[in-house]
Amino acid sequence: MAAGLPVVVTDIGESRRIVEDCGIVVEPNNSKELVRAWQILVGDQVDRKTIGIRSRERVSEHYSIESMVNQTAIAIGIKGA
């Protein structure tokens, strides 16, 4: 995502929340769904580029060093929300 590329992830842990609309989430152990996801990305250059742009923006907004420091400060009570 940080490279501005769409991702395909399995729906485990926090992957769905992290990815949101910046990639495709597939069920674990579902090879047909995984193939379908890759076919979507390979077959549609416009969609692939759009998702890639959103991916980079999401990383910059939510997972930059500055964002992570601010979120940590809020979580431990150093900074107000």
Backbone torsions as a table, in degrees:
resi	resn	phi	psi	omega
1	MET	NA	-41.0	-179.8
2	ALA	-63.2	-24.9	178.9
3	ALA	-84.2	1.2	-179.6
4	GLY	78.5	29.1	-179.6
5	LEU	-116.5	145.4	175.0
6	PRO	-70.2	156.4	-179.0
7	VAL	-124.4	156.6	169.9
8	VAL	-118.9	122.1	-177.8
9	VAL	-129.9	157.1	173.9
10	THR	-87.9	150.7	-175.9
11	ASP	-80.8	72.1	176.1
12	ILE	-131.0	152.6	178.8
13	GLY	55.6	-134.6	-177.1
14	GLU	-97.3	11.2	-174.3
15	SER	-58.3	-41.6	179.8
16	ARG	-61.9	-43.7	-179.3
17	ARG	-66.2	-40.3	-178.6
18	ILE	-68.5	-45.2	-175.2
19	VAL	-75.2	-42.3	-174.6
20	GLU	48.1	-119.6	-176.7
21	ASP	-100.0	24.9	-177.7
22	CYS	-104.9	19.8	-179.9
23	GLY	175.9	-165.5	-178.6
24	ILE	-121.9	131.2	179.4
25	VAL	-103.8	128.8	179.3
26	VAL	-120.4	156.3	178.0
27	GLU	-69.7	143.9	177.2
28	PRO	-60.2	147.1	176.1
29	ASN	59.9	28.4	179.6
30	ASN	-119.4	87.0	-175.1
31	SER	-64.9	-32.4	178.4
32	LYS	-65.1	-41.0	178.3
33	GLU	-67.6	-37.4	177.8
34	LEU	-64.0	-45.3	177.9
35	VAL	-61.0	-43.8	179.6
36	ARG	-60.2	-42.3	-179.9
37	ALA	-61.9	-45.2	179.2
38	TRP	-66.4	-36.9	178.0
39	GLN	-62.9	-39.1	177.7
40	ILE	-60.7	-48.5	-177.5
41	LEU	-68.7	-39.8	-179.7
42	VAL	-70.1	-36.0	-173.3
43	GLY	-83.3	-14.0	-174.8
44	ASP	-129.8	93.7	-176.3
45	GLN	-62.7	-38.6	-179.9
46	VAL	-63.5	-48.7	178.4
47	ASP	-60.2	-43.8	-178.9
48	ARG	-59.9	-45.0	-179.8
49	LYS	-68.0	-41.7	179.6
50	THR	-62.4	-46.6	178.9
51	ILE	-63.6	-39.0	178.3
52	GLY	-61.6	-42.0	177.9
53	ILE	-63.3	-45.2	177.8
54	ARG	-62.1	-36.3	178.8
55	SER	-60.1	-49.6	-178.8
56	ARG	-62.4	-42.3	179.4
57	GLU	-63.1	-40.9	-179.4
58	ARG	-64.3	-43.1	178.2
59	VAL	-62.7	-45.3	-179.8
60	SER	-61.2	-40.4	-176.8
61	GLU	-76.1	-42.1	-171.1
62	HIS	-106.8	-20.5	-171.6
63	TYR	-128.0	16.9	174.6
64	SER	-71.9	165.0	178.7
65	ILE	-59.2	-44.6	-179.4
66	GLU	-60.7	-44.7	-180.0
67	SER	-64.0	-43.4	-179.4
68	MET	-65.1	-39.9	177.6
69	VAL	-63.7	-45.3	179.0
70	ASN	-62.1	-44.3	179.4
71	GLN	-63.8	-38.6	178.1
72	THR	-66.5	-42.6	179.4
73	ALA	-61.4	-41.0	177.8
74	ILE	-65.5	-43.8	-177.0
75	ALA	-63.2	-35.3	-178.8
76	ILE	-97.1	6.0	171.8
77	GLY	85.1	15.2	178.8
78	ILE	-81.2	-28.1	-173.3
79	LYS	-133.8	139.8	178.1
80	GLY	-72.1	152.0	-178.5
81	ALA	-72.5	NA	NA
